[in-house]
């Protein structure tokens, strides 16, 4: 077979396979071009999830007539003034997007430079169909119709219009989040799907595109190390999601989906979230241009860092520092469903109904002498306290007033009623004490009077034996005792007397689920969390008022005490306004 040069339109179609995978890929390239053109407002219109139509209009710098023709040629770009591709500062830079999209759709490019007339070029699947004057305001408008119509092999592998629409919305959200100074508008099938104004602050833009409640349930991040800056918004651990679709990561203003960054976020929340829950975060990383490679893939969603360990460590420490500063904060707004359970229901005091005759009254004679022997029934009056209760204004979590179901502490705060899960709260406090002890190298062991033998399967014993040194740092002293048993000689003093067998069994299961890529510190945090669960105050234990108040005071000064080790809230508050609504006062 002889070698031949492929025709230009076929080369463009092959290139389009890398750049334009689906409608959202084409939309991403067009919006990035609009941002690079200096637009302050970008308007997007799509139909059938972008399969039938994608239209992007901007008020950017526009293009001259000759530049429009050049822009539709491969590897022609205005974004690389020289050959230094490693120093690129724009979102687009490869010069592949427009010709690739035009080769697999009916493509209309209209543009106008301020002070000049507009011009239009129409390309039908790679072939120029016509050009001429166009009436439009300064800026650029691009229309992509019938994507992949003449490439049936690609079109039949597209997902449903609903799925493609969801992917388009996600692309626009990420780009809009990166540029809060630009106004974005997205319309689908004639319906406004997304609209944000320009000149917003970063937290306001993130909340507007994710969840308005994020403003009250997040912490800001501002961290810098070795010329790398980390900013953004991190949701409280109790403000979480069942899927990881609310994690937005940006490198030098470019939305990315990088496994290193996702793993760093998971590591930062490791001891405050359950494995099946995911945080809500938007992280903006600013890295020197020569420390990151953005030219890894034509889609430009992957990056490669020169010092990946520095970046990962910075994200983990930056997030943890911000979450530490949150203290005892927790996602506090009671759900409407929970409030709805508090309904006034008629109480049956045995009163006769209209159709039921009243029972005859039994007149009783009160025996004065008996009153000295048997105390009278409670009269519903308040008994005087021996000492005045402390002022609630002094404490964010209030003052303990009692215990419900031997599980929940009820406290009165200045602005409402606080209910604390005693086991979840103490579990977090024990974990934080243990972590501080590990960092200070002072975890004390408590030797067992009689070493306890715990029987496990052989593979579980192998996992524990491999971590004996790490476990000893946490005060747990183990020895292998035959092929299918472990000997426990000492446990952490912080845990007190507990279920040793259950602790060892849970630790073996925990080690089986570990990611081997985790650092030693992260593995120790996982183990410490399991130990803390076994050493905390259990539900069902009656606490004195002094114990309850001591728990509340320690929560107020302990980082992460707003959530247990699994990400559930340790306390909730019913504000005075919520209580008044329950009684119809508001």
C-alpha positions as CSV (number, residue, x, y, z in Angstrom):
1,X,0.0,0.0,0.0
2,X,1.3,3.5,-0.8
3,X,1.4,6.3,1.7
4,X,-0.8,9.3,1.0
5,X,-1.4,12.6,2.6
6,X,-4.9,12.9,4.2
7,X,-7.1,15.7,3.0
8,X,-7.5,18.7,5.2
9,X,-11.2,18.1,6.1
10,X,-10.4,14.5,7.2
11,X,-7.5,15.6,9.3
12,X,-9.8,18.1,11.1
13,X,-12.3,15.3,11.7
14,X,-9.6,13.1,13.2
15,X,-8.5,16.0,15.4
16,X,-12.1,16.7,16.4
17,X,-12.2,13.2,18.0
18,X,-9.8,14.4,20.6
19,X,-11.0,18.0,21.1
20,X,-14.8,17.5,20.7
21,X,-15.9,14.4,22.4
22,X,-19.5,15.6,23.0
23,X,-21.5,18.9,23.0
24,X,-20.1,20.0,26.4
25,X,-16.6,19.7,25.0
26,X,-17.4,22.1,22.1
27,X,-19.3,24.5,24.5
28,X,-16.2,24.5,26.9
29,X,-13.9,25.6,24.0
30,X,-16.3,28.3,22.8
31,X,-16.8,29.8,26.3
32,X,-13.1,29.7,27.0
33,X,-12.4,31.7,23.8
34,X,-15.0,34.2,24.9
35,X,-13.3,34.6,28.3
36,X,-9.9,35.0,26.6
37,X,-11.4,37.7,24.4
38,X,-12.0,39.9,27.5
39,X,-15.8,39.5,27.6
40,X,-17.7,40.9,30.6
41,X,-20.9,39.1,29.6
42,X,-21.4,35.7,28.0
43,X,-24.7,34.5,26.8
44,X,-25.3,30.8,25.9
45,X,-28.2,29.1,24.2
46,X,-28.5,25.4,23.6
47,X,-31.1,23.0,22.3
48,X,-31.4,19.2,22.7
49,X,-28.5,19.2,25.2
50,X,-26.3,21.0,22.7
51,X,-26.7,18.3,20.0
52,X,-28.9,20.4,17.7
53,X,-27.7,23.9,18.7
54,X,-25.0,25.6,20.7
55,X,-24.8,29.4,20.5
56,X,-22.3,31.5,22.4
57,X,-22.4,35.3,22.3
58,X,-19.9,37.6,24.0
59,X,-19.0,41.3,24.2
60,X,-15.2,40.7,23.9
61,X,-12.7,42.3,21.5
62,X,-14.1,40.6,18.4
63,X,-12.1,39.6,15.2
64,X,-11.2,41.3,12.0
65,X,-12.4,39.8,8.7
66,X,-8.9,38.3,7.9
67,X,-8.5,37.0,11.4
68,X,-11.8,35.1,11.2
69,X,-10.5,33.1,8.2
70,X,-7.2,32.4,9.9
71,X,-9.0,31.3,13.1
72,X,-10.7,28.4,11.2
73,X,-7.3,27.0,10.2
74,X,-5.6,24.4,12.4
75,X,-3.0,25.5,14.9
76,X,-3.7,29.2,14.3
77,X,-4.0,31.2,17.5
78,X,-3.6,34.7,19.0
79,X,-2.8,33.4,22.4
80,X,0.8,32.4,21.9
81,X,2.8,35.5,21.0
82,X,6.0,33.5,21.0
83,X,7.0,29.8,21.3
84,X,7.0,29.7,25.1
85,X,4.0,27.3,25.4
86,X,5.0,26.6,29.0
87,X,4.3,30.2,29.9
88,X,0.7,30.3,28.5
89,X,-1.7,32.4,30.6
90,X,-4.9,31.9,28.6
91,X,-7.5,29.1,28.7
92,X,-7.2,28.2,25.1
93,X,-3.9,28.1,23.3
94,X,-3.6,25.1,21.0
95,X,-5.5,26.5,18.0
96,X,-7.4,23.3,17.4
97,X,-10.9,24.1,18.8
98,X,-12.6,26.1,16.1
99,X,-11.5,24.1,13.0
100,X,-12.2,20.9,14.8
101,X,-15.8,21.9,15.7
102,X,-16.4,23.4,12.2
103,X,-15.4,20.0,10.7
104,X,-18.2,18.1,12.4
105,X,-21.1,20.6,12.4
106,X,-22.7,23.4,10.6
107,X,-20.6,26.3,12.0
108,X,-21.5,30.0,11.8
109,X,-18.9,32.5,13.0
110,X,-20.0,36.2,13.3
111,X,-17.7,38.9,14.8
112,X,-17.3,42.6,15.0
113,X,-14.5,44.8,16.2
114,X,-15.5,48.1,17.9
115,X,-15.5,50.9,15.3
116,X,-15.9,48.4,12.3
117,X,-18.6,46.4,10.5
118,X,-19.4,42.9,11.4
119,X,-18.6,39.9,9.2
120,X,-19.8,36.3,9.0
121,X,-18.4,33.0,7.8
122,X,-20.4,29.8,7.5
123,X,-18.7,26.4,7.3
124,X,-20.6,23.2,6.8
125,X,-18.7,20.1,8.1
126,X,-15.3,21.5,7.1
127,X,-16.3,23.2,3.8
128,X,-16.8,26.9,3.4
129,X,-20.3,27.6,2.4
130,X,-20.4,31.4,2.4
131,X,-19.4,34.7,4.0
132,X,-20.6,38.2,4.1
133,X,-21.6,41.2,6.3
134,X,-23.3,40.6,9.6
135,X,-25.3,42.8,11.9
136,X,-24.3,42.3,15.6
137,X,-23.0,44.4,18.5
138,X,-19.3,44.5,19.1
139,X,-18.0,41.0,20.1
140,X,-18.4,37.5,18.7
141,X,-21.3,35.1,18.2
142,X,-20.7,31.5,17.3
143,X,-23.5,29.0,16.3
144,X,-22.9,25.3,16.2
145,X,-25.8,23.3,14.6
146,X,-26.3,19.6,14.1
147,X,-23.1,18.4,15.8
148,X,-21.8,15.1,14.4
149,X,-24.7,14.9,11.9
150,X,-22.4,13.6,9.1
151,X,-20.4,11.5,11.5
152,X,-23.0,8.9,12.5
153,X,-20.4,6.7,14.2
154,X,-19.8,9.5,16.7
155,X,-23.4,10.7,17.0
156,X,-24.9,7.4,17.9
157,X,-22.6,7.1,20.9
158,X,-23.8,10.4,22.4
159,X,-25.9,10.1,25.5
160,X,-29.5,11.3,25.9
161,X,-30.3,15.0,25.5
162,X,-30.9,15.2,29.2
163,X,-27.5,13.8,30.0
164,X,-25.7,16.0,27.5
165,X,-27.5,19.0,28.9
166,X,-26.3,18.1,32.4
167,X,-22.8,18.0,31.1
168,X,-23.2,21.4,29.5
169,X,-24.5,22.9,32.7
170,X,-21.5,21.5,34.6
171,X,-19.1,23.0,32.2
172,X,-20.7,26.5,32.4
173,X,-20.8,26.3,36.2
174,X,-17.1,25.6,36.4
175,X,-16.1,28.3,34.0
176,X,-18.4,30.8,35.7
177,X,-17.1,29.9,39.1
178,X,-13.5,30.6,37.9
179,X,-14.5,34.1,36.8
180,X,-16.8,35.8,39.2
181,X,-16.1,39.1,37.4
182,X,-18.0,37.9,34.3
183,X,-21.8,37.7,33.9
184,X,-23.0,34.3,32.5
185,X,-26.4,33.3,31.2
186,X,-27.5,29.9,30.0
187,X,-30.8,29.1,28.2
188,X,-31.9,25.6,27.3
189,X,-35.0,25.0,25.1
190,X,-36.1,28.6,25.7
191,X,-35.9,28.3,29.4
192,X,-33.4,30.2,31.6
193,X,-31.3,27.5,33.3
194,X,-28.5,29.6,34.8
195,X,-27.9,33.3,35.3
196,X,-25.3,35.1,37.4
197,X,-24.3,38.7,37.5
198,X,-20.7,40.0,37.1
199,X,-18.5,41.6,39.8
200,X,-19.4,39.0,42.5
201,X,-17.1,38.0,45.3
202,X,-15.8,34.5,45.0
203,X,-17.8,33.0,47.9
204,X,-21.0,34.6,46.6
205,X,-20.4,33.2,43.1
206,X,-19.6,29.7,44.4
207,X,-22.8,29.7,46.6
208,X,-24.9,31.0,43.7
209,X,-23.8,28.1,41.5
210,X,-23.9,25.3,44.2
211,X,-26.1,25.9,47.2
212,X,-27.1,29.2,48.8
213,X,-26.8,27.6,52.2
214,X,-23.1,27.2,51.6
215,X,-22.5,30.8,52.7
216,X,-23.5,30.0,56.2
217,X,-22.0,26.5,56.3
218,X,-18.5,27.0,54.9
219,X,-15.1,28.4,55.8
220,X,-12.8,30.5,53.7
221,X,-9.4,29.4,52.6
222,X,-6.3,31.6,52.1
223,X,-3.0,29.8,52.4
224,X,0.4,30.3,50.8
225,X,3.5,28.3,50.7
226,X,6.7,28.4,48.6
227,X,5.1,30.7,45.9
228,X,1.9,28.6,45.7
229,X,-1.3,30.1,46.8
230,X,-4.5,28.3,47.8
231,X,-7.8,30.1,48.1
232,X,-11.5,29.2,47.9
233,X,-14.4,27.9,50.0
234,X,-14.7,24.7,51.9
235,X,-18.0,23.4,53.2
236,X,-18.3,22.2,56.8
237,X,-18.0,18.4,57.1
238,X,-21.7,18.2,58.2
239,X,-22.6,20.1,55.0
240,X,-21.9,17.1,52.7
241,X,-23.2,15.3,49.7
242,X,-23.7,11.6,48.7
243,X,-21.7,12.1,45.5
244,X,-18.6,14.0,44.6
245,X,-20.2,16.3,42.0
246,X,-19.9,19.4,44.2
247,X,-16.1,19.5,44.2
248,X,-14.7,22.2,42.0
249,X,-10.9,22.5,41.5
250,X,-9.1,25.2,39.6
251,X,-5.4,25.7,38.7
252,X,-4.5,29.2,37.5
253,X,-8.1,29.9,36.8
254,X,-8.5,26.8,34.7
255,X,-11.1,24.2,35.7
256,X,-9.4,20.8,36.1
257,X,-10.3,17.3,37.1
258,X,-7.2,15.9,38.6
259,X,-6.8,12.7,40.6
260,X,-4.1,14.2,42.7
261,X,-6.2,17.1,43.8
262,X,-9.3,15.0,44.4
263,X,-7.2,12.6,46.5
264,X,-5.9,15.6,48.5
265,X,-9.4,16.8,49.3
266,X,-10.4,13.3,50.4
267,X,-7.4,13.1,52.7
268,X,-8.1,16.5,54.3
269,X,-11.6,15.4,55.2
270,X,-10.6,11.8,56.0
271,X,-11.3,11.9,59.8
272,X,-14.4,14.1,59.7
273,X,-16.5,12.4,57.0
274,X,-17.8,8.9,56.4
275,X,-16.4,7.2,53.3
276,X,-19.7,7.4,51.5
277,X,-20.1,11.1,52.0
278,X,-18.3,13.9,50.0
279,X,-17.5,17.5,50.9
280,X,-18.6,20.6,49.0
281,X,-15.4,22.6,48.1
282,X,-14.2,25.1,45.5
283,X,-10.4,25.3,45.6
284,X,-8.4,27.8,43.5
285,X,-4.8,27.0,43.2
286,X,-2.3,29.6,41.8
287,X,1.0,28.1,40.7
288,X,3.9,29.6,38.9
289,X,3.6,28.8,35.2
290,X,6.8,26.8,35.1
291,X,5.7,24.6,38.0
292,X,2.6,23.1,36.1
293,X,2.1,21.6,32.7
294,X,-1.4,22.3,31.2
295,X,-0.6,20.8,27.9
296,X,-1.1,17.2,28.9
297,X,-4.3,16.6,26.9
298,X,-6.1,18.5,24.2
299,X,-9.2,18.8,26.5
300,X,-6.9,20.7,28.9
301,X,-8.7,19.3,32.0
302,X,-5.7,17.4,33.2
303,X,-2.5,19.0,34.6
304,X,0.8,17.8,35.8
305,X,2.7,19.4,38.7
306,X,6.5,19.6,38.9
307,X,6.3,19.0,42.7
308,X,3.1,17.0,43.3
309,X,4.0,16.2,46.9
310,X,4.1,20.0,47.7
311,X,0.7,20.6,46.1
312,X,-1.0,17.7,47.8
313,X,0.5,18.5,51.2
314,X,-0.5,22.1,50.8
315,X,-4.2,21.3,50.0
316,X,-4.4,18.9,52.9
317,X,-2.9,21.2,55.4
318,X,-4.7,24.3,54.1
319,X,-8.1,22.6,54.3
320,X,-7.4,21.2,57.7
321,X,-6.2,24.6,59.0
322,X,-9.4,26.2,57.8
323,X,-11.6,23.5,59.3
324,X,-9.7,23.7,62.6
325,X,-10.6,27.4,62.7
326,X,-14.3,26.5,62.3
327,X,-14.2,25.1,65.9
328,X,-17.5,23.6,67.0
329,X,-19.5,25.0,64.0
330,X,-21.9,22.6,62.3
331,X,-24.5,22.7,59.6
332,X,-27.3,23.9,61.8
333,X,-30.5,24.6,59.9
334,X,-33.0,22.0,61.0
335,X,-34.6,20.3,58.0
336,X,-38.2,21.2,57.2
337,X,-39.0,17.5,57.5
338,X,-37.7,17.4,61.0
339,X,-39.5,20.5,62.0
340,X,-42.7,19.1,60.5
341,X,-42.6,16.2,63.0
342,X,-43.1,18.8,65.8
343,X,-46.8,19.1,65.5
344,X,-49.4,19.8,68.2
345,X,-51.6,16.8,68.5
346,X,-54.7,16.5,70.7
347,X,-54.0,14.8,74.0
348,X,-56.5,12.4,75.4
349,X,-57.1,13.2,79.1
350,X,-60.1,10.8,79.2
351,X,-62.6,13.6,78.6
352,X,-66.0,12.4,77.4
353,X,-67.0,12.9,73.8
354,X,-70.3,14.4,72.8
355,X,-71.7,10.9,72.2
356,X,-70.2,9.4,75.4
357,X,-71.7,10.0,78.8
358,X,-69.5,11.2,81.5
359,X,-68.4,8.7,84.2
360,X,-69.9,9.4,87.6
361,X,-67.6,11.5,89.8
362,X,-66.2,9.6,92.7
363,X,-66.0,11.9,95.7
364,X,-63.0,11.1,97.9
365,X,-62.3,12.2,101.4
366,X,-58.8,13.5,102.0
367,X,-57.2,11.9,105.0
368,X,-55.1,14.6,106.7
369,X,-53.1,12.0,108.6
370,X,-52.1,10.1,105.4
371,X,-50.5,13.3,104.0
372,X,-47.7,13.0,106.5
373,X,-46.9,9.5,105.3
374,X,-47.5,9.6,101.5
375,X,-46.4,12.8,99.7
376,X,-49.0,14.5,97.6
377,X,-48.9,14.2,93.8
378,X,-46.7,16.6,91.9
379,X,-48.4,20.0,91.5
380,X,-46.4,21.0,88.3
381,X,-44.6,23.8,90.1
382,X,-40.9,24.8,89.6
383,X,-38.7,23.9,92.6
384,X,-36.2,26.6,93.7
385,X,-32.6,25.8,92.7
386,X,-30.0,25.6,95.5
387,X,-27.6,27.6,93.4
388,X,-28.5,30.0,90.6
389,X,-27.9,28.5,87.2
390,X,-25.0,30.0,85.1
391,X,-25.8,32.7,82.6
392,X,-26.4,31.3,79.1
393,X,-25.0,34.4,77.4
394,X,-21.5,33.3,78.4
395,X,-21.5,30.0,76.4
396,X,-22.1,29.4,72.6
397,X,-23.5,25.9,73.3
398,X,-25.5,27.1,76.3
399,X,-25.9,25.5,79.8
400,X,-27.1,22.0,80.3
401,X,-30.7,21.7,81.5
402,X,-31.2,17.9,81.3
403,X,-30.8,14.7,79.4
404,X,-33.2,13.0,77.1
405,X,-33.3,9.2,76.5
406,X,-30.0,8.9,78.3
407,X,-28.5,9.9,74.9
408,X,-29.1,13.6,74.2
409,X,-28.1,16.6,76.3
410,X,-30.5,19.5,76.3
411,X,-28.9,22.9,76.8
412,X,-30.3,26.4,76.8
413,X,-28.3,29.0,74.9
414,X,-28.9,32.7,74.6
415,X,-30.5,32.3,71.2
416,X,-32.2,29.0,71.3
417,X,-32.3,25.4,72.4
418,X,-29.2,23.2,71.8
419,X,-29.5,19.4,71.6
420,X,-26.2,17.4,71.8
421,X,-25.6,13.8,70.9
422,X,-23.4,12.8,73.8
423,X,-21.7,9.8,72.2
424,X,-21.0,11.6,68.9
425,X,-19.6,14.7,70.7
426,X,-17.4,12.7,73.1
427,X,-16.1,10.6,70.2
428,X,-14.8,13.7,68.5
429,X,-13.3,15.0,71.7
430,X,-11.4,11.8,72.3
431,X,-10.1,11.7,68.8
432,X,-8.8,15.3,69.0
433,X,-7.1,14.5,72.3
434,X,-5.5,11.5,70.8
435,X,-4.3,13.4,67.7
436,X,-2.7,16.1,69.9
437,X,-1.0,13.3,71.9
438,X,0.3,11.7,68.8
439,X,1.7,15.0,67.5
440,X,3.4,15.6,70.9
441,X,4.7,12.0,71.1
442,X,3.0,11.5,74.4
443,X,0.3,8.8,73.9
444,X,0.2,6.9,77.1
445,X,-0.5,3.2,77.3
446,X,-2.5,1.4,79.9
447,X,-1.3,-2.1,80.5
448,X,-3.9,-4.8,80.8
449,X,-3.8,-6.8,84.0
450,X,-4.2,-9.9,82.0
451,X,-3.2,-9.7,78.3
452,X,-6.2,-10.5,76.1
453,X,-6.2,-12.9,73.1
454,X,-8.3,-11.8,70.2
455,X,-9.0,-14.5,67.5
456,X,-9.2,-13.3,63.9
457,X,-8.8,-14.8,60.5
458,X,-5.2,-15.1,59.3
459,X,-5.3,-12.2,56.8
460,X,-6.7,-9.8,59.4
461,X,-3.8,-10.8,61.7
462,X,-1.4,-10.2,58.9
463,X,-2.7,-6.6,58.4
464,X,-2.5,-5.9,62.1
465,X,1.0,-7.3,62.4
466,X,2.2,-5.2,59.5
467,X,1.1,-2.1,61.5
468,X,2.3,-3.0,65.0
469,X,4.8,-0.1,65.1
470,X,2.2,2.5,63.9
471,X,-0.4,1.2,66.4
472,X,2.2,1.4,69.2
473,X,2.5,5.1,68.5
474,X,-1.2,5.3,69.4
475,X,-0.7,3.4,72.7
476,X,-1.9,0.1,71.4
477,X,0.6,-2.7,72.1
478,X,0.0,-5.9,70.1
479,X,1.8,-9.2,69.5
480,X,1.2,-12.0,67.0
481,X,-0.2,-15.0,68.9
482,X,-0.2,-17.9,66.5
483,X,-1.5,-17.8,62.9
484,X,-5.1,-16.6,63.7
485,X,-4.9,-14.6,66.9
486,X,-3.4,-11.3,68.3
487,X,-2.3,-10.7,71.9
488,X,-3.3,-7.3,73.3
489,X,-0.9,-6.2,76.1
490,X,-1.9,-2.5,76.4
491,X,-4.5,-0.1,75.1
492,X,-4.4,3.8,74.9
493,X,-5.0,5.3,78.4
494,X,-7.3,7.8,76.8
495,X,-9.8,5.1,76.0
496,X,-10.2,3.7,79.5
497,X,-11.7,0.3,80.0
498,X,-13.6,-0.7,76.9
499,X,-14.4,-3.5,74.5
500,X,-10.9,-4.7,73.5
501,X,-12.1,-7.4,71.3
502,X,-14.4,-5.1,69.4
503,X,-11.7,-2.5,69.0
504,X,-9.2,-5.0,67.5
505,X,-11.8,-6.4,65.1
506,X,-12.8,-3.0,63.9
507,X,-9.2,-2.0,63.4
508,X,-8.5,-5.0,61.3
509,X,-11.5,-4.1,59.1
510,X,-10.4,-0.5,58.9
511,X,-6.9,-1.5,57.7
512,X,-8.4,-3.7,55.0
513,X,-10.2,-0.6,53.6
514,X,-7.1,1.6,53.5
515,X,-5.7,3.1,50.4
516,X,-2.0,2.2,50.3
517,X,-1.2,5.6,48.9
518,X,-2.2,7.3,52.2
519,X,0.6,8.8,54.2
520,X,1.5,7.5,57.6
521,X,-0.2,10.4,59.3
522,X,-3.5,9.8,57.4
523,X,-3.4,6.1,58.3
524,X,-2.8,7.0,62.0
525,X,-5.8,9.4,61.8
526,X,-8.0,6.6,60.5
527,X,-6.9,4.2,63.3
528,X,-7.3,6.9,65.9
529,X,-10.8,7.6,64.7
530,X,-11.7,3.9,65.2
531,X,-10.2,3.9,68.6
532,X,-12.0,7.1,69.7
533,X,-15.3,5.5,68.8
534,X,-14.6,2.7,71.2
535,X,-13.4,5.0,74.0
536,X,-16.2,7.5,74.0
537,X,-19.2,8.0,76.3
538,X,-21.9,5.6,75.0
539,X,-25.5,6.4,74.4
540,X,-27.6,5.2,77.3
541,X,-25.2,6.4,80.0
542,X,-26.7,8.8,82.6
543,X,-24.6,12.0,83.0
544,X,-24.6,14.4,85.8
545,X,-25.2,18.1,85.1
546,X,-21.6,18.8,85.9
547,X,-20.5,16.1,83.3
548,X,-22.9,17.5,80.7
549,X,-21.6,21.1,81.2
550,X,-18.0,19.9,81.1
551,X,-18.7,18.2,77.8
552,X,-20.2,21.4,76.3
553,X,-17.3,23.6,77.5
554,X,-14.8,21.2,75.9
555,X,-16.7,21.1,72.6
556,X,-16.6,24.9,72.4
557,X,-12.7,25.0,72.4
558,X,-12.1,21.8,70.3
559,X,-11.6,21.9,66.5
560,X,-14.1,19.9,64.5
561,X,-16.3,19.3,67.5
562,X,-19.4,20.2,65.4
563,X,-19.3,16.8,63.7
564,X,-18.4,13.3,64.8
565,X,-15.7,11.2,63.2
566,X,-18.2,10.1,60.5
567,X,-19.3,13.5,59.5
568,X,-22.7,13.6,61.3
569,X,-23.5,16.7,63.4
570,X,-22.8,16.4,67.1
571,X,-25.3,19.2,68.0
572,X,-28.3,21.0,66.5
573,X,-30.0,24.2,67.5
574,X,-33.6,25.2,67.5
575,X,-33.5,29.0,67.4
576,X,-36.1,31.0,69.3
577,X,-37.8,31.8,66.0
578,X,-38.2,28.1,65.2
579,X,-39.6,27.3,68.6
580,X,-42.1,30.2,68.3
581,X,-43.2,28.8,64.9
582,X,-43.9,25.4,66.5
583,X,-46.3,27.0,69.0
584,X,-47.9,29.3,66.4
585,X,-46.5,32.4,67.9
586,X,-45.0,33.4,64.5
